[in-house]
Amino acid sequence: MKKSFLILGVAALSLTSSCVSNLGDDYNVNPKLAASASASGFISNAERTLVRTVTSSSVNLNPLRFYMQYWAATDYPTESRYDLITRNIPLNYWNALYRDCITDLRAAKAAVPNDIAVPAANKNNTLAVAELLEIYAWANLVEVFGNVPYTQALDATNLQPKYDDQATIYADLITRLDAVIGKFDTSTDIGTGENDLIFPGTSAAATTAEWLKFANAMKLRMALVLADVDPGKAKTMAEATVGKLPTSSADAVDLTFDRTVPNTNPLYEDLVYSNRIDFVGANTFINPLKGIAGNATGVPVTGAVDPRLDDYFNQPTSPDVPAGTYAGGNVGRTNNKETLSQPGDKLRAQTLPGVLISYAQVELMLAEAVERGFTVGGTAASHYNAGVTASIQEWGGTTADATTYLSLPTIAYNTAPGDYKQKIGYQYWVALYNQPTESWTQWRRLDYPQLPLAASPLNGITVIPRRFTYPASEQSLNGANYTAASAALGSTGDNVATKLFWDKF
């Protein structure tokens, strides 16, 4: 079904509103704006912003394909050397989620009561959708920055909000998530119709059921983020999702983009519409997909080609390179556009979906949950196989392709080298190729594969960043609270090497 974008001319609200955990609370939005605006319009804008932010390939916003060594730069390698400052990447990311996403979701909640386009029977579901998306955005902010303004955020009367403790925010988000799960009514629709860009189905029960699966997948995901620091809570959370999760790729939490700029797949804009060639595949990633040894530790050498390789990358354009060749560049260096593999044609499609949570990821999360001793049904191997198979099929491969790949001794779960973190961590890395922000989070949790540092890192950086630094403007505009937040992060403070509360190992 075609998903239409609504681009609203909404006055930008201040970056700094009080966080509320209750769906019926006042969201500090201008009541005249809320009374006349479309809740579904605000939600669709927020969906679009959220998905574009976490899947973007723009070096002004999201350099994580470099950090995860999926891609390398051609002419301008600065961001691949971990420079967050020159292009104000932290501020751009911060603004996208605070100003453009969460603010719209708050406005949607305020608009629902007076929005005649949302039937009374659907209003609670509409509120629940906005709340779930807001929880995802807040969780992402915590996972990217650590401590962030939360209880005093987005309050137009407070331009210097305090930063809240990251673990405390995360705990509150879980409380809010449980409340949302209890709010969805699958006997009725969510009330946004085709303006819902993620699940624009026509069946009331089916659409709401998909949102409920999303909520439970988010709960499982957050459980695993906590698993190393609070295994008891993680176990309880994960086990509560049994029988409530996505069960096929049809349940993927994704947004299919439009064919009209700027509503297209953001990769299309960077790879095609820009008429630039700024990226090639990284040898760190391409070599294992080719089945040969690379420069990362904990990566299997299969001796066989991964069936996703020719979907992830194109063969080099130079006539001097033999047909059938795939070759990657060096992260942190300039690289040749013609003799190395550029991102594949599927990534260049205008309507390629941007994914928040895929079915492949859900199955890999379940495999990990089993290994951690959580009672979620199935075996680690069965979920691992299902996750790998789903990923291969999502990129156009067949069941036979997956079966052959999973039979390789260094891929088969029972014979692959390493512990579960290494085995599953590698498959997260491969499956989450077009979910760079999510891949970075899973990599920081499991520490596999062990990626090499980019060449010539800038600003004295000695490790692949574990977080984004705060926007530089916070030091001048919110100095006292910035200083307190930096100190609260620990001895290394506001540094890319500082590990967040859940990143234990």
N, C-alpha and C positions, 0 to 999 in steps of 0.2 A: 504494500500500500504506500502511496506517495506521502511523504512527510513534509508538510509545508512549514516554512519558518516564518515566524512573526518577528519583525524587527521593530521594537518599540522605541519611541523617542521619550525615554524616561529620564527625568532630571537625575543626575548622579547624586546619590546620598553620600554623606560623610563616611569616611573609612572607619570611623570610630563610633553599636546599639546594644543595649543590654541583652545578654544571652538569656533565652528562656527555654525551659525544658518542657513547657506545657503547650499543647497544640492550640489551646484556646486563648492564650495570653495576648496582650497588646504587643505588637512588634515594632513600635516606635516608627511607624510609617505615616506620612501625611494622610489624614483620614479622607480628605477630598480626592487625593490621588487614588487612594485605595477604593473609594466608593465608585469611581468612574472607570477604573482600569480593569483589564481582563486578567483574572488569575491564571488562566491557561497561557496567556501571552507571556507573563512573567516567568512561568515555569519553563516554557519552551526556550526562552532566552537563556535561562540559567542552565538548562540541560546542554544547550549548544556550547555555552562558555565552558562549562565543566569538562565536557568531553574533549573539546579542542585544546584546553589547557594541558590536560594530562597526556594527550596523544600527540601534541604538536611536535614538529621537527624544526621550528623556528629557533635560530640561535639567539634571538632576543628574549625567548621565553622558556624554552625547555631543551637544555643541552644533554639530556640523559641518555640519548642514543650513543653519544660519545662516551659517557661514563661507563655504560654497560658494554662498550666496545662492539656494538653492532655496526656502527658507521665510523668512518674517518673523514676528515675534511680534505678538500682539494687545495684551494688557494689560500684559505683563511683559517688556520688551525688554532687560533687563540682560544676559542671556547673549548676545544678538545683538550687544551692544556689546563683546564679548570679555572679559567678567568670568568668569574661571575660579575665582576665589577664594571668593566668597560661598557657593557651594554645594559647595565642596571637590571640584570636578570632577576635577582630576588625581588626587586620592587615590581617588576612587570608580572611576576607570578603571584605575588601578594595581592596586587590590585585586581588581577583577574578573578581571584577567588573571593576576596572581601568585597570589592566594589561592584564587580560585574556579575557574580554568581550568588553569593549569600545575600546581598542586598536585594536582588530580584526575588529570591525565595522568601525573604521576610515580607516583601511587598505582596507577593502572591498570597501569603497567609492572611495578611490584613485585608486583601481584596475579597477573599472567599465569601464572607458573610453577606456582602451586598452585591455580589456578582450574580445577576439574574441568569447568566449563561450556565451557571453551575446549579443543577437541580438540588433541592434541599436534601434529597436522599443520598446525594453524592458528595456533599460538602466535607464530611469527615474523611472520605477517601482522598479528596483533593488536598486537604491539609496534610494527610499522612504522606502523600507523594512528595510534597514540598519539604516536609520535615526529613524524610529519608534522604533526599538529595542534599539537604543542608548538612546532615550528619556525615555523609560521604565527604563533602567539601571540608568540613572541620577536621575530620580524621586525616585527610590529606595534608592540610596545613600543619597539623601536629607532626605527622610523619616526615614532612619536609623540613620544618624549621625547629620543632621542639616546643618550648614555651611560646605562647602567642597570646595577644589580647583576645579574651573570650567573654568573661562576665561583664566587662565594660566596653566591649567592641560594638561598633556601629551605632553609637549613641551620639547624635549630632550635637549634644550639649557638652560632651566630654572629648576634647581633641587630644588628650594625653591619657589614653587608657592604660591601665596596668596590664602586665603580662601574667597569665595564669600558669600554674604548674602543669606541665604536659601530661603527667600521669593522672592528675586530678581531672583534667579536661577529658582524657580518654575514658575514664571511669564514668563521667557524666554522659558522654556520648553513648556508652553502652546502655545506661539507664534509659536514655531517650530512645534508643533503638528498640529496646524491649517494649516500651510504651507504643511505639509505632506499629510493631508487629501485632500488638493487641488491638490496634485501631482499625486495621483494614477489614472491610466487610466484603467478602467475595460474592455476596448475593447481588451486589450492585456495582455499577461502573465507577471509574475514578473521577468522572466529570469533566475531563479535558478533551475528549474526543481525539480528532486527528492532530490537534495541537500538541499532544504528547508525542515527542519525537523519539522516545525510547520504546514504548509499547503502544503504538497507535491502533490497536486492534478494535474490532467492531463488537466482539462479544463481551458483555459486561463482566461476567464471571471470569472469563479467560484473562482479560486484561488485568483485573485486580489480582488474580492469582499470580500473574507474572511479577507484579510489583512485590507481592508477598514473598515469592521465591528470591527476588533480589534482596529483600531485607534479611532473609535468613542466610543467603550467601555472604552478605556483608557481615553478619554476626559470626559466621565461621571464619571469615577472613580476619576479623578483629581478634577473635580468639587465638588464632595462630600468631598474630603479632605479639600477643601477651604471653605466649606459651613458655618462653624462656625465663620470664620474670615472675609469672603468677600461674604456674601450671594447673593448680586446682581450679581457679576461675576459668582458665582456658578450657579445661576438660568439661566443666559444667555447661559453658556456652556452646561448645562444639556439639555435645551430645543433645542439646536442646534443638538442634537444627535437623536431626535425623528425620527423613521422610518429607522434608519441607524445602528441599533444595532444587535447583535446576537439574533436569534429568536428560537433557539433550541440547544440542547446539541451537535448537529453536528457542531455548530459554535464555540465550545469551543476553547480557545487559549491554546493549550497544545502540548506537545512533547511526542510521544510514543518512549520509549527507546528501544535499541537493546538487543539482548540476550547475547552479548559478553562483559565481563568486560574489560575495564572500561566504556563501553558505555551503561551499564544497568541502570535501575532505581536505584538511589543512596540508597533507602531504602533496596533494595535487597542486596546491598553490605554490609550495616550495620547490617541487621537482619538475613541474610542467609549466604552470602559468607564469612563473617568474622568469622563464627562459634562461635559467642558470643551471650550472652543474656544480653544486657546492659539496656533494657528498659521494663517497664510494663506500663499499662494504669494507669492514675492518678484517684484517687477516686473522685476528684473534677469534673471530666468529666464523668466518668463511672456511678456515682450515678444518675445524671439526665437522662442519657440515659436509665437507668433501671426504671426510673419513680419515684425514691425516693428522699427524701431531701438530699442535700449535704452540703458542707461547703462554697459554693459561694452564694452571694446575687443576687437577680434578676433572679434566675433560676426557671422555673416552675416545680412544682411537679405534674406529670401527672397521676401517678398510673398505667401507661402502659409502655411497652417497646418500645423505639424508634426503628423503623425497620432497622436503620443503625447500631445498636449495634453489631450484629454478623458479620458484615463486617468490622467494625472498630477494633474489638478485638476478640481474641480467648478465649475460656474457659481455666481456669488454667489446667496445665498438671499434677498436683498432683492427684493420685488416691484417696487421702483423701478428696478431695473437691467434693461435690455432683455434678452430671451431671446437666448441664443447668445453672451453676453458673457463674457470671461475677463479678470480684472484682478488685478494683483499689488500688494502693499504695499511699503513702504520698510523695508529692513533697518536696524535700530537705532532705529526709532521705534515708537510704539504704532500699531495699525492696526485698522480697522473690520472686525468679524467678518462683517457681513451684506452689505456692498457689495463685498467682495473675495473672490477664489476660495480656497476651502479645499482641503486635500489630497483627492485623488480617492477614489472609493468602493473601488477596487481596493486601495488602501493600508490601508483599514479592515477588510479581510477577516481573520477570525481565523486562517486558515490560509495567508495570504500567505507564500511562502517568503522566508527571509532568505538573502541570497546572499553567498558569499565570492568566487567567481570565476564569471562568466557566460561563456557561449559568445561573446556579443557582445564582451566585453572581450578574449577570446583573439584574435579576428579583428582587432580594432583594435590589439592588441599586435603581431600579425604584420605589419600594415601599417606600423607604426612601425619594426619590425625591418628590413623591406625598405628603408625610407628611410635607415636608419643603415648600410646596406651589409652587413647580415647575410644569409647565404645560407639562407633558410628556405622557398624556393619561392613561386611566385605573384608577383603584382605588388602594389605598395602599393594601387593602385586596386581590385584584385579583393578583397583582404582588407578594405579600407575598406567596400566595398559589402556584403560578407558580414556585417561587424560591424554596420553600420547596419540592414541587413535583419533580422538576428537580433534586435536590440533592439526594432524595431518589432513584430515577430511575438511576442516575449516579452510584450509589453503588449497583445496582442490585435489588432494590425493585420494586414493581409494582404500578400502578395507584391506585389500591385498597388499598395497604398499605398506600399510601400517603393520600388518602381520609379518611381512618380510623384515622390516626394520626392527621390530620387537624380538625377532628371533636371533638377532646378532648377539654374540656372547657378551660383548661389552655394553649392550643396551638392555638385554633381558634382565628383569628385576633381580632374579635370584643369582645371576652370575656377573652382573655389572660390578665394576670395582668400587670400593668405598662404602661408607655407611649411608643411611637413608638421606642424610642431608646432602651428601655429594650426588647421589643418584637422582633424587627428586629435584635438587637445586639445579642440576644441569638441564633437566627437562623443563623446569620453570623458565630458565634462561632462553631456551629455544622457542618454547610455546608463546612467550610473552614478547616476542620480537617487535610487534607493533603496539605494545603497551609499555613504553619505556619507563614511565613513572612507577607503575606497578612492579615491573621487573627489578628496578632499583631497590624497592622496598623488600621484595623477597630475597634479593641478593644480600642486602644488609642483614637480614635475619639469619640466613643459613650459611653465609660466607662461602658459598660455592656457586659457580666455579671461582677459583682464586685468580683474579684477573691481574695482569701486570699494570704497573703505573704507565700512564701515557708518557711519550717522549717529551723531554724538556718542560716539565710542569712549571707553571708560573707562580709568583708570589710565595716562594719557599714551600709550596705544598709537597708533602712527602707521601700522602696516601690518597687513594681515590675518595672523593668527598663522601662523608657520611651524612651530611645535611647541607642545606643552603644557609649561608650567613643571612642575617637580617638586612632589610633594605638600608642603605647608607643614610637615607633621609630620616630614619628613626633616631639616629644619634643626635640630630639637630632639632627635630620637631618633638621628640618624646624622650629626651635625653635621660632623665632620672629613671624612668621605667625601663628604658633600653639597658642602662647600666646594671640595674637590678636583675633583669632577665639574663643578661650575659653572665653575671656572677652565678646565678642559679643553675646555669648549665654545667658548672663544675670548673675545675682548674684551668681547662683549656678555653673556656668561655665561648664567645661568638666566633667559632672557628669551624672550617669545613671538616676538620678531623674529629670534632667532638661527637661522641656517640650519643644517641637519644636513649631515653629511659628503657626502651624495650630491646635495644640492640646490645645484648649482654655479652656476646662473645666476639 
